[in-house]
Amino acid sequence: MLREEVLVRRNWLSEQEFLDLLGITNLIPGPNSTEMVILCSYRRAGWLGLLVGGILFIFPAAAIVLALA
């Protein structure tokens, strides 16, 4: 889904850039989907994109967890 959105629909990254980021996320431990969104956001908009992309990706799940706790 992320590949379709970032490469095909919005054309923010090239195929090679996306594959490079995917390789990086496979090297570091943690949730790959979160890491990919944060890295794609950083590539698109720098540090501000990193913060906004990370927060907007994590916030809905965190809100659901907190609401159910």
N, C-alpha and C positions, 0 to 999 in steps of 0.2 A: 504494500500500500504506500509506504514511504517513497519507494523508488518511482512508482507511478506518479505520485504527486510532485516530487522534486525534479525528476528528469523529464517526464513526458508532458505533464500539464503546465508546469510553471517554468521549466527550462532554466533552473537556478544553477545546476551543476552539470558537468559533462559525465558521460558514462564512466570514464577513467577516474575522475575525482570521487564519484560515488563509491566505486570499487575500492579505492584507496582508503576512504573513510570506513568502509565496511571491514577491511582488513585490520585497521587500527582498533576498531571496537572488538574484534575477535581476540586481540592480544591482551586487552585489559579486562580484569574481572568485573562482573556486575551485569545489570540488565542491558543487553545490547540495544534494544529499541530506544531506551532513554538516552543512551550514549550517542546513538546515530542521530536522533533529533537534535540533541545539543550540538553535536559537531556540524550538522548541516546548517543549523541556525547561526553558528559562529562563522562558517564560511560565507553565508549570505549577508550577514549584517554586523560582523565583528563582535566585540564584547557585549554590546547592547543586545544583539541577537541571541547571544549565548544565554544571557540572563532571562530575557523575555521568553525565548523558546523553551528553556528548561522549566521555568515557572509554569508556563501555560500547558506543558505536557504533563507535569507532575501534579499540579493543583487539583484537577478533577478526581483523580484516584485518591489523593490524600483527603479531599473533602468527603468522599464517600466512606472511606475508612473511619474518619472521625465522626461522621454522622451515625454510623452503625455501632460505634463503641459505647 
